[in-house]
Amino acid sequence: MPDLHASSPIYYHPYTLRFRAGKSANAASPIGEARGALLRIGDGFACLQPWPTLGDPTLAKCLSDLQGKRRWPLVRRALRCAEYDAHARQHEESLFEEMEIPPSHFTCAGLDRQAIDWAVELGHETIKLKCGRDLNAEALFLREASAALPKLRWRLDFNEVPKREEVRGFILALPEPVRDQIDFLEDPCPFHADSWETLKRETGADLALDREAAPNGSTSKSAAYLVLKPALDEPWLLAEAASRQGQRVIVTSYMDHPLGQAFAAWEAGRLALQFPNHVGTCGLQTHHLFEPNAFTEALGDPGPTFQPTGWTGLGFDELLDELPWKELPA
């Protein structure tokens, strides 16, 4: 595949995604909006959306890096996305042609029973619940929702906010039927291998590792699941490491623009084909957390099946063509 970035000018379109009323990204990022930029490089498109509250450089620094050394993984992955997208568009092909995309869980950013009921109506069997803001309220919510919906599976994402002792008490205080419905605890507390091993032993819960995941597996052996974000991670390296260690891989979007979600869905489909026994139910749709726009509306309801839109590349053909683009200074 040719390196289209060596000679092609880079264009960008800044955007702001605003969370719906009462929503936020997670306990570690209690903000009401996310800022990013769509990129156009040659015939290819990509999404570049950092989360500075989680340690990413700002958007301004990412755009500056895009013009220079391209040190940040987020920047390099956006460039790779544009390459894949351009290659497909040049051949007037969809990247999703003859691809089976893994199913997705439903992401619930708060204690919202109405959202849970909607997810069930859409056909979801697994809910990812953002936790860590108020463990007592979250425990009560889980008790009530699990009792009403005993077939649901739960993935609890703490974003490393609580202490290990707090998570231990939270889990052990839940009734056994509720604990049996929990798939895993994602980033339950600040990562330390010994601490995580202790938590797993004390609670019996499987753990999922997100931002500390490393291809060499040096930080991941205490986790049964690795959470992989194609916007930030090199999928093949992490998936190979996970397969060697018998771990499951959960591919998720970066809670970014629908174009970024499409890239995550495509990478999830590729990994599921290559590692069929290691890729589980993923998290590829988060557009329902934001106020609607033309791109979120194009994706439709966030059901368990990701529905590609458009005809070439990652889709959104007409919407991308209609955007006002600015050239990034060299």
Secondary structure, DSSP 8 states (H G I E B T S, - for coil): ---TTTTS-EEEEEEEEEB-TT--SBTTB--SEEEEEEEEETTEEEEE---GGGT---HHHHHHHHHTT--SHHHHHHHHHHHHHHHHHHTT-BTTTT-----B-EEE-SS-HHHHHHHHHHT--EEEEE-SS-HHHHHHHHHHHHHH-TT-EEEEE-TT-S-HHHHHHHHHTS-HHHHHTEEEEES-SS--HHHHHHHHHHH---EEE-TT--TT-TTTTT-SEEEE-TTTS-HHHHHHHHHHTT-EEEEB--S--HHHHHHHHHHHHHHHHHSTTTB-SBB---GGGB---HHHHHH-S--SS----SSSBTS-HHHHHHS--EE---
